[in-house]
Amino acid sequence: MATIATGRRHKLRTLGIVAGSVALALIGTRAWLLRDPEPHFRERHSGLASVQVSDVRLDRAMREEDVVVHDSSGLRVEMRVRRRADTAASTPSPLLVLLGGHMSGKESASLIADPREFVVASLSYPFDGNERVTGVAVVGEVPGIRRAIWDTPPAVMLALDYLLTRPDVDPARVELVGASFGVPFAAVVGALDPRVKRVWLVQGGGDPYTLILAGLQSEIGFMPARKFGAALASTLASGPRFAPERWVSRIAPRPVMMVNTLDDERIPRSTAEALYAAAREPKTIVWLPGLHVQPNRPDVLGALVDAVLSGAR
């Protein structure tokens, strides 16, 4: 009997050690996933090393350039620069830098039919994987997705390094617009880079967990599973560290402008209000009618673009 009891105690002790080791490993992994990204931003943004203009398109109305820039750390950024053809290349104009949806990337600038007096630059996110992957296959893309998330703020700052050397850009009038997926990155860059004179947060909100939970509603019907998926996705994406409400107060005293829509099915109103509450004065929030912006809703896109371009004057 003593031998059996001793064997049980040994098994329980072994199980305790294993459970403790697993718990410590999980805690350590979570701490690593949620570490402070700001040192990475500073290290990764090492300054402009090279510029390549890969394509120029010019007609009587518009001029578009596709540009690729590199820095010495290996960071690479693709962007599209769009302005009216009748704007003199040597006359400085206000700059509007646009961070749109993760799928639209640099194409976002082309969606602005008339940039008015602005030079508009839109960036592709620094992700080299499959943007259209779904389901279980997403697991294989997680490391690349994390790298892209962490590299986006320094990529935007690298883009500014180039854009502010252009003779057609006024460095005193730099507007940064984050729309939907781009909102957290615009908040981070606005907080860190004083060259940005005003930040626009369009159809975005705070609390990444709640935003992901809302986004999974149509994909995962079972609420406990949906909550688990949202928590896991938020952690893997460093959601708490990139939450825009964590950064937006640091933008002051430069203005923060929020534009949201009343019937947005992707951004719960409570998250937009939480983000606005986290911002410091001067700040403004505008509520427009409409749903969430997407390519098949040109009326929503037009209203949002008009609100930004009119307000940025």
C-alpha positions in Angstrom: 0.0 0.0 0.0 2.8 2.4 0.9 4.4 1.7 -2.5 1.1 2.5 -4.3 0.6 5.7 -2.3 4.2 6.7 -3.0 3.6 6.1 -6.7 0.4 8.2 -6.7 2.2 11.1 -4.9 5.0 10.9 -7.5 2.5 11.0 -10.4 0.7 14.0 -8.8 4.0 15.7 -8.3 4.9 15.1 -11.9 1.6 16.3 -13.2 1.9 19.4 -11.0 5.4 20.1 -12.4 4.1 19.7 -16.0 1.0 21.8 -15.4 3.2 24.5 -13.8 5.7 24.5 -16.7 2.9 24.8 -19.2 1.3 27.6 -17.3 4.7 29.4 -17.1 5.2 28.8 -20.8 1.8 30.3 -21.7 2.4 33.3 -19.4 5.8 33.8 -21.0 4.4 33.5 -24.5 1.6 35.9 -23.8 4.1 38.4 -22.3 6.3 38.1 -25.4 3.3 38.6 -27.8 2.2 41.6 -25.9 5.6 43.3 -25.3 6.0 47.0 -25.9 6.4 47.5 -29.7 7.8 51.1 -29.5 11.5 50.1 -29.3 10.9 48.0 -32.5 9.4 51.0 -34.2 12.4 53.2 -33.4 14.9 50.5 -34.4 13.1 49.6 -37.7 12.8 53.2 -38.9 16.4 53.7 -39.9 15.9 56.4 -42.6 15.5 56.6 -46.3 18.1 54.6 -48.3 16.6 54.4 -51.9 13.7 55.4 -54.0 12.4 53.8 -57.1 9.6 55.3 -59.2 8.2 52.2 -60.9 5.4 53.7 -63.0 4.0 57.1 -63.9 0.5 57.6 -65.4 -0.5 61.0 -66.7 -3.6 62.2 -68.4 -5.3 65.6 -68.7 -6.8 65.3 -65.3 -4.6 63.3 -63.0 -1.0 62.2 -62.4 -0.3 59.0 -60.6 3.1 57.5 -59.6 3.9 54.1 -58.1 6.9 54.5 -55.8 8.9 51.9 -53.8 11.2 53.1 -51.0 13.7 51.2 -48.9 15.6 51.9 -45.7 18.8 50.4 -44.4 17.0 48.0 -42.1 15.5 46.2 -45.0 12.1 47.7 -44.7 10.3 48.2 -48.1 7.2 50.3 -48.7 5.1 50.5 -51.8 2.9 53.5 -52.3 0.9 55.4 -54.9 1.0 59.2 -55.2 -1.9 60.9 -56.9 -2.5 64.6 -57.6 -4.2 66.7 -60.2 -2.3 67.2 -63.4 -2.8 70.9 -63.3 -1.0 71.2 -60.0 2.5 72.5 -60.6 5.2 70.0 -59.5 7.2 72.8 -57.9 4.4 74.3 -55.9 4.0 72.8 -52.4 0.6 71.3 -51.7 -0.9 69.8 -48.6 -0.2 66.1 -48.2 -2.8 63.5 -47.3 -1.4 60.1 -46.4 -4.0 57.3 -46.5 -4.0 54.0 -44.7 -7.0 52.1 -46.0 -8.2 48.5 -45.8 -5.7 45.6 -45.7 -6.8 44.5 -49.2 -6.9 47.9 -50.9 -3.4 49.0 -49.9 -1.8 51.5 -52.3 -4.9 51.3 -54.6 -6.8 53.5 -52.1 -5.5 56.7 -53.6 -7.0 55.8 -57.0 -10.4 55.6 -55.3 -10.3 59.4 -54.7 -11.7 60.7 -58.0 -10.6 64.3 -57.3 -7.9 65.0 -54.7 -8.5 68.7 -55.1 -5.4 70.7 -54.0 -3.9 67.7 -52.1 -1.1 65.4 -53.0 -2.6 62.0 -51.9 -0.3 59.0 -51.0 -1.7 55.6 -50.1 0.5 52.8 -48.8 0.4 49.0 -49.1 0.9 47.2 -45.9 4.3 45.4 -45.6 2.8 41.9 -45.8 4.2 39.3 -48.2 1.8 36.5 -47.5 -1.5 35.4 -48.9 -4.0 38.3 -48.1 -7.0 36.2 -49.1 -6.3 33.1 -47.0 -9.2 31.9 -44.8 -10.1 29.2 -42.3 -7.4 27.0 -40.7 -4.9 28.2 -43.4 -4.7 31.5 -41.5 -2.5 29.8 -38.9 0.4 29.4 -41.3 0.3 33.2 -42.1 0.3 34.3 -38.4 4.1 35.0 -38.2 3.9 37.1 -41.4 0.8 38.9 -40.2 2.5 39.8 -36.9 5.6 41.1 -38.7 3.5 43.2 -41.0 1.5 44.7 -38.0 4.7 45.6 -36.2 6.4 47.0 -39.3 3.5 49.2 -40.5 4.2 52.2 -38.2 7.9 52.4 -39.2 6.8 51.8 -42.8 4.5 54.9 -42.6 7.3 57.0 -41.1 9.7 55.8 -43.9 7.1 56.8 -46.5 7.0 60.3 -44.9 10.8 60.5 -45.1 10.4 60.3 -48.9 7.2 62.2 -49.3 8.5 65.3 -47.5 11.5 65.5 -49.9 9.1 66.1 -52.8 8.9 69.7 -54.1 5.1 69.4 -54.6 4.6 68.6 -50.9 4.2 71.2 -48.1 5.8 69.7 -45.0 3.8 72.0 -42.8 0.5 70.5 -43.9 0.6 66.8 -43.4 -2.7 65.0 -42.9 -2.7 61.3 -41.9 -5.9 59.3 -42.5 -6.5 55.9 -41.1 -9.7 54.3 -42.4 -11.1 51.1 -40.9 -8.2 48.6 -40.7 -5.8 51.6 -40.9 -7.1 53.4 -37.8 -4.8 51.8 -35.2 -1.7 52.5 -37.3 -2.7 56.1 -37.9 -3.1 56.6 -34.1 0.3 55.0 -33.5 2.1 57.1 -36.1 0.3 60.2 -35.1 1.4 59.7 -31.5 5.1 59.1 -32.5 5.8 61.3 -35.5 5.4 65.1 -35.0 5.6 65.7 -38.8 2.0 64.7 -38.9 0.0 67.8 -38.2 -3.5 66.3 -38.0 -4.8 62.7 -37.7 -8.1 61.4 -39.2 -9.6 58.2 -37.8 -12.3 57.1 -40.2 -14.8 54.3 -39.3 -12.7 53.0 -36.5 -13.0 52.3 -32.8 -11.1 51.2 -29.8 -11.0 47.9 -27.9 -9.6 45.5 -30.6 -11.1 42.5 -28.8 -14.7 43.8 -29.2 -14.0 44.8 -32.8 -12.8 41.3 -33.6 -15.7 39.7 -31.7 -18.1 41.8 -33.8 -16.3 40.8 -37.0 -16.5 37.1 -36.2 -20.3 37.1 -35.6 -21.1 35.9 -39.1 -18.4 33.2 -39.0 -18.7 31.7 -35.6 -22.2 31.3 -34.3 -21.4 29.7 -30.9 -20.6 32.6 -28.5 -18.1 30.9 -26.3 -16.1 29.8 -29.3 -16.4 33.3 -30.8 -15.1 34.9 -27.6 -12.2 32.4 -27.5 -11.4 33.1 -31.1 -11.5 36.9 -30.6 -9.3 36.7 -27.5 -6.7 34.5 -29.3 -6.7 36.7 -32.5 -6.3 39.9 -30.4 -3.4 38.4 -28.5 -1.6 37.0 -31.6 -2.0 40.4 -33.3 -0.7 42.3 -30.2 -4.2 43.9 -30.1 -3.9 45.4 -26.6 -0.5 47.1 -27.6 -1.9 48.5 -30.9 -5.2 49.5 -29.5 -5.7 53.1 -30.8 -7.1 54.3 -27.5 -3.7 53.5 -26.0 -2.0 56.0 -28.4 -4.5 58.6 -29.4 -4.0 60.9 -26.3 -0.4 61.4 -27.3 -1.4 63.1 -30.5 -2.4 66.3 -28.7 -2.0 69.2 -29.1 -2.4 68.3 -32.8 -6.0 67.8 -33.7 -7.7 64.4 -33.9 -10.7 64.1 -36.3 -13.0 61.1 -36.2 -15.6 60.3 -38.9 -18.0 57.5 -38.3 -21.2 56.2 -39.8 -24.5 55.6 -37.9 -25.3 52.2 -39.4 -21.7 50.8 -39.5 -22.2 47.0 -39.1 -18.5 46.4 -38.3 -17.7 49.1 -35.8 -19.9 49.0 -32.7 -20.8 52.6 -31.7 -19.5 52.0 -28.2 -16.0 51.3 -29.5 -16.0 54.6 -31.5 -17.2 56.5 -28.5 -14.5 54.9 -26.3 -11.8 55.9 -28.8 -13.1 59.5 -28.9 -13.2 59.6 -25.1 -9.5 58.6 -25.0 -8.4 61.4 -27.3 -7.5 64.8 -25.8 -8.5 68.2 -27.1 -8.5 69.4 -29.8 -10.8 66.6 -31.1 -13.9 66.4 -33.2 -16.2 63.5 -34.1 -18.6 63.5 -37.0 -21.4 61.0 -37.5 -22.6 60.5 -41.1 -25.4 58.3 -42.4 -24.4 55.0 -44.0 -22.9 51.6 -43.6 -19.2 50.5 -43.5 -17.2 51.5 -46.5 -16.4 48.9 -49.1 -15.8 48.9 -52.9 -19.5 48.2 -53.8 -20.7 51.2 -51.7 -19.4 54.2 -53.7 -21.9 56.5 -51.9 -20.4 55.7 -48.5 -16.9 56.1 -49.9 -17.8 59.4 -51.5 -19.3 60.8 -48.3 -16.3 59.9 -46.3 -13.8 61.2 -48.8 -15.7 64.5 -49.1 -15.8 64.9 -45.3 -12.1 64.4 -45.0 -11.0 66.6 -47.9 -13.4 69.4 -47.0 -12.4 69.3 -43.3 -8.7 69.2 -44.2 -8.7 72.5 -46.0 
